[in-house]
Amino acid sequence: MISTLRKPLAMALGVATLLAAEVATAVAQPAGSSPGQQLRRDTAAIHALGVSGVQARVIASDGRQSVATSGTADLDTGRPVPSDGHFRMASTSKALVATVVLQLEAEGELSLDDTVDQWLPGVVQGNGNDGSRITIRQLLQHTSGIHDDLPGYTTPEEYYQQRHDVYGSEQLVARAMAHAPDFPPGEGWAYSNTGYVLLDMIIQKATGQPAHQEIEDRILRPLGLDQTRWMGTSPTLPRPHAQAYQLFGPGSRVDVTDQIPVDYENLSWVTTTQDENDFFRALLAGRLLPARQMAEMKQTVPVSAEVQQLWPGGRYGLGLVERPLSCGGTYWSHEGGDGGYITLNGVTDDGRRSAVVSMSEARGDTPEHILAQENAASALIDHALCAGRPSTP
């Protein structure tokens, strides 16, 4: 649930891993469930945590789909959650950015070992930051050491004050440069949205087009993903969609649908569960990258001990997360959480089975609630991808 705007998430990273195990156990898959029955149970379990609306879609290896919803799309009207509703893609768009970068490498336009300074001279400097020592690979993998300092809100008052603020890429990078690096390049792991701001800037320098246009031309249009759209500085979403809510504390549930994502260049994407499934299936099936670049994307490193509590056993590749399955093996994903919309996803290594669950409320009031939501959604993905396979002891 790594997010640019949900600063309360930082508190959750210190909660004991035991809580994650307890939540996963609470929604363990009953024996003999059909995939559709299990999906309905799992969406209901997420709603039971207090999440206002949930929609999920699973695509089996034979192409058959299971869809389930729970809760309401609007707490004022009680209208049902649309099964094809749009939601903000948030950090899941990092997989789109990484795919474009790797396509450019395959075309010989850039190298993963190029430094930031080769493309953006003088942009990463000051306070110990040195763009001549940071590579594109390290930006993709969150091993650059660049400190993350994007604006964000932690209270209803901050949300109303900041929701329509617009920042340019240079402003966001400058905020990070005001801090010393978290570690020397390549010597640690820390999630850095700023690294992906820099990648967007490099894509534009290499192609002459904004990154969102390259994503449209190289990924969305060829795959026919016409429900995935870059909204720029628009604070709205296409219809249909559920309203997005943020829980800041007791009695402080706020409709946060109306806002401009702080990194609008990178995070203004909206999508649907159908399109997100289709993207990850195409990516893992080898339809977007040559084999060598796909292998590079899957070269993973351990994440930090704190993030391990959100992604037990998780490892990070190039814009792609590898996580273990209870039935053995692993799956690939990149979740997103931004402005009330929290989405988890997963696809098997061969791209044949996939699942997406989108929640239209962020339980950001306590560490326990954040982890409970994260782990209930992770359990849904695990159940969906393990359907029909025995669990490992």
C-alpha positions, 0 to 999 in steps of 0.5 A: 500500500506504498502511497504518496499521500497516505503518510499514516502508512509509515506508522504501520511499518513498525507493527509486528509481523504477527498481526499480518499472520493473524489477518491472513489466517482470519480469511483463510480459504475454506476447503471445497470453495469454488473460485467465485464463492471464495472471491465473494467471501474475500470481498465481503471480508474486506468490506467487513473491516470497514472498507466502504466499497470493494470490487474484484476480478479474477481471470483464470488460465482458460480466460473465464472471469469471476467478478465480485463486489461488496459494500457501497459506491457512495455512503450518501446514496447507498448505490452499489459498487460498479464491477467495471468502475474506474479508480486511480491507478496510483503506484501501479503505474510504475509498472507502466513506466518501467515497461517503457524504459525497458522497451527503450533499452531494447531499442538501443535508445538508453542503457540501464547502466546510464547514469542520471547525469547522462540524461538529466545533467545537474538535476540530482545534486546537493546535500550529498546527492550525485546523479553521476553515481545513480543509474537508471536501473537503481531508479527503477529498483528503488536502490538509488538512495534518493530520499522521498519527500513528496507533499501529502496530507495527514488530516481532513484540513490538509486534504481540503487545503492541498487537494488541488495543488499542482507541482511540476516534476522539477519542484518534486525533485528539488524537494528530495534534493533538500535531503541527504540520500538515505544510503549510497547508491546501490547499498540499500532499498527504500521506496522512492516515488522521486526516482520515478519522477526522474524516470518520467523526465528521462523518458521525455528526454530520450523520446521527445514525448511526455512519458504518459504519451509513450505509455499510451502509444506503446502499451495502452493502444496496442493492447486495446486498454481504452479504459486506462486514461491519463487524467493530467491535472483533472481532479475527477474520474470517468464514470462509473466510479465509486467515491473514494474515502479516507479514514483519518480517525474516529468520526473523520471519514472524508470523501477524497475523490476530488483531488489532483494527484501530487505527482500528476505526471506519474500518478494521474492514471485511472483504470479498471479491474479489466484493463489492469488484469489485461496489462499484467497478463500481457506483460508476463506473457511476453507481449510487451518486452523481449525475453532479455528485458523481461528477465531484467525486470524479474531480477529482484532484490530484497525490500526493506525490513519495514516493507517486508511487513506489508509484503511478507517475503516480497522482493522488488524487480524493475517496477515489479514486485515478486511475492510468494504464493501459499500454494508454492511458487511466486506471483508478480504485482505492483499495488497502488494506493493514492487518495482513498483508492487502494488496489492490489493485483497479481499475475502468475509467472506465465501470465495465464492467471490474474486477479485485481482487487480495488478498494475505495477506502483507505483505512489510514487511521491506525497501523492495525487498520492499515495492515488489516486492509493490506493483508485481507486484500493480499489473501484475496489475491493469493486465494485467486491465484492458488485456486485449484492448487493445494497449499504447501505446508 
